[in-house]
């Protein structure tokens, strides 16, 4: 824990020394959600980040840290969509060849985003964990450099720059609500905030249908947890065996909240109506969980990380009509 603030500060300096630096996204006060919950409700707007999600921070930081020898081999990674777009853009800007393994079920909107930046795409049967294992095997077979979407210190440090920004923008924040998939986002944010302001609660948010890391943490080990289909495709999929995020999540998570598909759908619709913006399912998980858990923070300052906006337009229209 003691090393994380320094590592994340170094990542922040590295990212912002780049001409392709990520945006320092706003931590926006929401009058509507504040009135609805009785909290001072702040929205960390990572859905307005480059490529439409927080993932660009970690991807750019990791690729910037690779040696010339590593990049010359070509980079291979895996993604259910957002990390793929972010890694493809970062690789494009740094002139690094990249191959991305994706589940065949990947959102068409996210697939189009990956293709936009010129990455080579390989579709894999199964979920995001299957794509990760496939990419790792291909890297070993072909002598390429494998980059994990979350199980990597430099990826985590890049995502942790969000925590640095939150404390810079709202030093007296009492709780931060974060959607969890493989755990890279919450590990980075939580490691920084817990080291700098340990009394701030780090609250992990999952869809009830697909809380793989939640099941693993309850069991005290990483295993293939059961999953159902969810609107939160950005957090879906299992946890890679040996993931360093598992131990970090055990250390930094204070509370866990699960939300139903109905609650996710309503959060997506409500946000579009009240804030006039579109978010994706994973961001709606954190938003729905914050509304559910707000009673513990009456009159206090809470931040909700809106992790992405990459939802297919047709799917979004269908949700509005339901």
C-alpha positions as CSV (number, residue, x, y, z in Angstrom):
1,X,0.0,0.0,0.0
2,X,2.8,2.4,0.9
3,X,4.2,2.4,-2.6
4,X,1.0,3.0,-4.5
5,X,0.7,6.8,-4.0
6,X,4.2,7.3,-5.5
7,X,3.6,4.8,-8.3
8,X,0.3,6.5,-9.2
9,X,1.8,10.0,-9.0
10,X,4.5,8.8,-11.4
11,X,1.9,7.4,-13.8
12,X,0.0,10.7,-13.7
13,X,3.2,12.6,-14.5
14,X,4.0,10.1,-17.3
15,X,0.5,10.3,-18.8
16,X,0.4,14.1,-18.8
17,X,3.8,14.4,-20.3
18,X,2.4,12.7,-23.4
19,X,0.8,14.7,-26.2
20,X,-1.9,12.0,-26.1
21,X,-2.6,12.5,-22.4
22,X,-6.0,11.4,-21.1
23,X,-8.4,14.1,-20.0
24,X,-8.6,15.2,-16.4
25,X,-12.3,14.5,-16.2
26,X,-14.7,16.6,-14.1
27,X,-16.0,15.6,-10.7
28,X,-19.4,17.2,-11.3
29,X,-21.9,18.0,-8.5
30,X,-25.4,16.6,-9.4
31,X,-28.2,18.7,-7.9
32,X,-30.7,16.1,-9.0
33,X,-29.0,13.1,-7.4
34,X,-28.1,15.1,-4.3
35,X,-31.7,16.0,-3.7
36,X,-32.9,12.5,-4.4
37,X,-30.4,10.9,-2.0
38,X,-29.8,13.4,0.7
39,X,-26.0,13.3,0.0
40,X,-23.7,15.7,-1.7
41,X,-23.6,13.6,-4.9
42,X,-20.6,13.9,-7.3
43,X,-20.2,12.3,-10.7
44,X,-16.6,11.4,-11.8
45,X,-17.1,11.7,-15.5
46,X,-14.9,9.0,-17.0
47,X,-17.6,8.3,-19.5
48,X,-16.3,11.5,-21.2
49,X,-12.7,10.2,-21.3
50,X,-11.0,9.4,-24.6
51,X,-12.5,6.3,-26.2
52,X,-15.5,6.7,-23.9
53,X,-14.1,5.0,-20.8
54,X,-11.5,5.1,-18.0
55,X,-9.5,2.3,-19.7
56,X,-7.4,4.8,-21.8
57,X,-5.5,5.8,-18.6
58,X,-4.2,2.3,-17.9
59,X,-3.6,1.3,-21.5
60,X,-1.5,4.4,-22.3
61,X,0.4,4.1,-19.1
62,X,1.3,0.5,-19.7
63,X,2.2,0.9,-23.4
64,X,4.4,3.9,-22.5
65,X,6.3,1.8,-19.9
66,X,7.1,-1.0,-22.4
67,X,10.7,-1.3,-23.7
68,X,11.5,-1.0,-27.4
69,X,12.3,-4.7,-27.5
70,X,8.8,-5.5,-26.0
71,X,6.9,-3.3,-28.5
72,X,9.0,-4.5,-31.4
73,X,7.6,-8.0,-30.8
74,X,4.0,-6.7,-31.1
75,X,1.6,-6.4,-28.3
76,X,-1.4,-8.7,-27.7
77,X,-4.2,-8.1,-25.2
78,X,-7.8,-9.1,-24.5
79,X,-11.0,-7.2,-23.9
80,X,-14.7,-7.2,-23.8
81,X,-14.6,-3.9,-25.5
82,X,-13.5,-0.8,-23.5
83,X,-9.9,-1.9,-22.8
84,X,-9.6,-3.0,-26.4
85,X,-10.6,0.5,-27.7
86,X,-8.3,2.2,-25.3
87,X,-5.3,-0.1,-26.1
88,X,-6.0,0.2,-29.8
89,X,-5.9,4.0,-29.6
90,X,-2.8,4.1,-27.3
91,X,-1.0,1.7,-29.6
92,X,-2.0,3.7,-32.7
93,X,-0.6,6.9,-31.1
94,X,2.6,5.2,-30.0
95,X,3.0,3.4,-33.3
96,X,2.9,-0.1,-31.7
97,X,1.4,-3.0,-33.6
98,X,-1.4,-4.6,-31.5
99,X,-3.7,-7.7,-31.6
100,X,-6.8,-7.9,-29.4
101,X,-8.7,-11.0,-28.5
102,X,-12.4,-10.4,-27.8
103,X,-15.3,-12.6,-26.9
104,X,-17.6,-13.4,-29.8
105,X,-20.4,-11.8,-27.7
106,X,-18.6,-8.4,-27.7
107,X,-20.9,-5.4,-28.2
108,X,-21.0,-4.3,-31.8
109,X,-20.5,-0.7,-30.7
110,X,-17.3,-1.6,-28.9
111,X,-16.0,-3.8,-31.7
112,X,-16.5,-1.0,-34.2
113,X,-14.5,1.3,-31.8
114,X,-11.6,-1.2,-31.7
115,X,-11.6,-1.5,-35.5
116,X,-11.6,2.3,-35.8
117,X,-8.0,2.5,-34.4
118,X,-6.5,-0.3,-36.7
119,X,-6.0,-3.1,-34.2
120,X,-6.0,-6.8,-35.4
121,X,-9.0,-8.5,-33.9
122,X,-9.4,-12.2,-33.0
123,X,-12.8,-13.4,-31.8
124,X,-12.9,-16.1,-29.1
125,X,-15.7,-18.4,-27.9
126,X,-16.7,-17.8,-24.3
127,X,-16.4,-14.8,-22.0
128,X,-13.8,-12.1,-21.3
129,X,-11.7,-14.6,-19.2
130,X,-11.6,-17.0,-22.2
131,X,-10.4,-14.2,-24.4
132,X,-7.6,-13.3,-21.8
133,X,-6.4,-16.9,-21.6
134,X,-6.5,-17.2,-25.4
135,X,-4.4,-14.0,-25.8
136,X,-1.9,-15.2,-23.2
137,X,-1.5,-18.5,-25.0
138,X,-1.1,-16.8,-28.4
139,X,1.6,-14.5,-26.9
140,X,3.6,-17.4,-25.6
141,X,3.2,-19.3,-28.9
142,X,4.1,-16.3,-31.2
143,X,6.6,-14.5,-29.0
144,X,4.5,-11.4,-28.6
145,X,4.2,-9.1,-25.5
146,X,1.0,-9.9,-23.5
147,X,-0.7,-7.1,-21.7
148,X,-3.5,-8.0,-19.2
149,X,-6.5,-5.7,-19.2
150,X,-6.4,-5.5,-15.4
151,X,-3.9,-7.9,-13.9
152,X,-0.9,-5.6,-14.3
153,X,0.7,-3.0,-12.0
154,X,1.1,-0.4,-14.7
155,X,-2.5,-0.8,-15.8
156,X,-3.7,-0.5,-12.2
157,X,-1.5,2.6,-11.6
158,X,-3.0,4.3,-14.7
159,X,-6.5,3.7,-13.5
160,X,-5.4,4.9,-10.0
161,X,-4.9,8.4,-11.4
162,X,-8.7,8.7,-11.1
163,X,-8.3,8.4,-7.3
164,X,-5.6,11.1,-7.4
165,X,-7.9,13.4,-9.3
166,X,-10.9,12.7,-7.0
167,X,-9.0,13.7,-3.9
168,X,-7.6,16.8,-5.7
169,X,-11.1,17.8,-6.7
170,X,-12.9,16.9,-3.5
171,X,-10.5,16.3,-0.7
172,X,-13.2,15.7,1.9
173,X,-15.0,12.9,-0.1
174,X,-16.5,10.3,2.3
175,X,-17.2,7.4,-0.1
176,X,-16.4,6.4,-3.6
177,X,-18.7,4.0,-5.5
178,X,-17.0,1.9,-8.2
179,X,-18.2,-0.9,-10.5
180,X,-16.0,-4.0,-10.4
181,X,-15.1,-6.5,-13.1
182,X,-11.6,-7.8,-13.0
183,X,-10.8,-5.3,-10.3
184,X,-8.3,-3.0,-12.0
185,X,-10.3,0.2,-11.6
186,X,-11.2,-0.3,-8.0
187,X,-7.7,-1.6,-7.1
188,X,-6.1,1.6,-8.6
189,X,-8.5,4.1,-7.2
190,X,-8.8,2.3,-3.8
191,X,-5.1,1.8,-3.3
192,X,-4.4,5.5,-3.8
193,X,-7.3,6.8,-1.7
194,X,-6.8,4.4,1.2
195,X,-3.2,5.3,1.4
196,X,-3.8,9.1,1.3
197,X,-7.2,9.4,3.0
198,X,-7.9,6.0,4.8
199,X,-11.2,7.0,6.3
200,X,-12.8,7.3,2.8
201,X,-15.0,4.3,2.1
202,X,-14.3,2.3,-1.1
203,X,-17.6,0.7,-2.2
204,X,-17.5,-2.1,-4.7
205,X,-20.6,-2.3,-7.0
206,X,-21.6,-5.4,-9.0
207,X,-24.6,-6.6,-11.1
208,X,-26.3,-9.4,-9.3
209,X,-26.2,-11.5,-12.5
210,X,-22.4,-11.3,-12.9
211,X,-20.4,-10.6,-9.7
212,X,-17.4,-12.9,-10.3
213,X,-14.9,-11.0,-8.1
214,X,-17.5,-10.7,-5.4
215,X,-18.0,-14.5,-5.3
216,X,-14.2,-15.0,-5.3
217,X,-13.7,-12.6,-2.4
218,X,-16.5,-14.3,-0.4
219,X,-14.9,-17.7,-1.0
220,X,-11.4,-16.4,-0.2
221,X,-10.0,-17.7,-3.5
222,X,-10.2,-17.2,-7.3
223,X,-12.5,-19.7,-8.9
224,X,-14.9,-20.0,-11.9
225,X,-17.9,-18.3,-10.4
226,X,-21.4,-18.7,-12.0
227,X,-22.6,-15.9,-14.2
228,X,-25.7,-14.8,-16.0
229,X,-26.2,-12.3,-18.8
230,X,-26.1,-8.7,-17.7
231,X,-26.5,-5.2,-19.1
232,X,-23.1,-4.5,-17.5
233,X,-21.1,-6.2,-20.2
234,X,-18.0,-4.1,-19.2
235,X,-17.8,-5.9,-15.9
236,X,-18.8,-9.4,-17.1
237,X,-16.5,-12.4,-17.1
238,X,-14.4,-14.3,-14.7
239,X,-11.2,-13.4,-12.8
240,X,-7.9,-14.5,-14.2
241,X,-6.1,-17.1,-12.1
242,X,-3.4,-15.4,-9.9
243,X,-4.8,-11.9,-10.5
244,X,-3.0,-9.4,-8.3
245,X,-6.3,-7.5,-8.1
246,X,-7.8,-10.1,-5.9
247,X,-5.4,-9.3,-3.0
248,X,-5.8,-5.6,-3.6
249,X,-9.6,-5.9,-3.5
250,X,-9.4,-7.9,-0.3
251,X,-7.4,-5.0,1.3
252,X,-9.2,-1.9,0.0
253,X,-12.9,-2.7,-0.3
254,X,-15.0,-1.5,2.7
255,X,-18.5,-2.4,1.4
256,X,-20.1,-4.4,-1.4
257,X,-23.4,-3.6,-3.1
258,X,-25.2,-5.7,-5.7
259,X,-27.9,-4.4,-8.0
260,X,-30.5,-6.1,-10.2
261,X,-30.9,-5.8,-14.0
262,X,-34.0,-3.8,-13.3
263,X,-32.1,-1.3,-11.2
264,X,-29.3,-1.1,-13.8
265,X,-31.9,-0.4,-16.6
266,X,-33.7,2.2,-14.5
267,X,-30.3,3.9,-13.7
268,X,-29.5,4.1,-17.4
269,X,-32.9,5.7,-18.2
270,X,-32.9,8.0,-15.2
271,X,-29.4,9.4,-16.0
272,X,-30.3,10.1,-19.6
273,X,-33.5,11.9,-18.5
274,X,-32.1,13.9,-15.6
275,X,-28.5,14.5,-16.7
276,X,-29.1,14.5,-20.5
277,X,-26.1,12.1,-21.1
278,X,-25.7,8.4,-22.1
279,X,-23.7,5.9,-19.9
280,X,-23.2,2.2,-20.4
281,X,-24.3,-0.6,-18.1
282,X,-21.2,-0.8,-15.9
283,X,-21.5,2.9,-15.1
284,X,-25.1,2.4,-14.3
285,X,-24.2,-0.3,-11.8
286,X,-22.2,2.2,-9.8
287,X,-24.9,4.8,-10.1
288,X,-27.7,2.4,-9.0
289,X,-25.6,1.1,-6.1
290,X,-24.9,4.6,-4.9
291,X,-28.6,5.4,-4.8
292,X,-29.2,2.1,-2.9
293,X,-26.4,2.8,-0.4
294,X,-26.8,6.6,-0.1
295,X,-28.7,6.3,3.2
296,X,-25.4,5.5,5.0
297,X,-24.0,8.9,3.9
298,X,-26.8,11.5,4.5
299,X,-25.3,15.0,4.3
300,X,-21.9,13.6,3.3
301,X,-19.9,13.7,0.1
302,X,-20.0,10.7,-2.2
303,X,-18.4,10.2,-5.6
304,X,-19.7,7.8,-8.2
305,X,-17.2,6.8,-11.0
306,X,-19.1,6.8,-14.3
307,X,-16.7,4.4,-16.0
308,X,-17.9,4.4,-19.6
309,X,-20.5,5.4,-22.2
310,X,-20.0,2.7,-24.9
311,X,-23.5,1.2,-25.2
312,X,-24.9,0.3,-28.7
313,X,-27.5,2.9,-29.8
314,X,-30.0,0.2,-30.7
315,X,-29.7,-1.4,-27.3
316,X,-30.1,1.9,-25.5
317,X,-33.2,2.8,-27.5
318,X,-34.7,-0.6,-26.6
319,X,-34.0,0.0,-22.9
320,X,-35.8,3.4,-23.2
321,X,-38.8,1.7,-24.7
322,X,-39.1,-1.1,-22.1
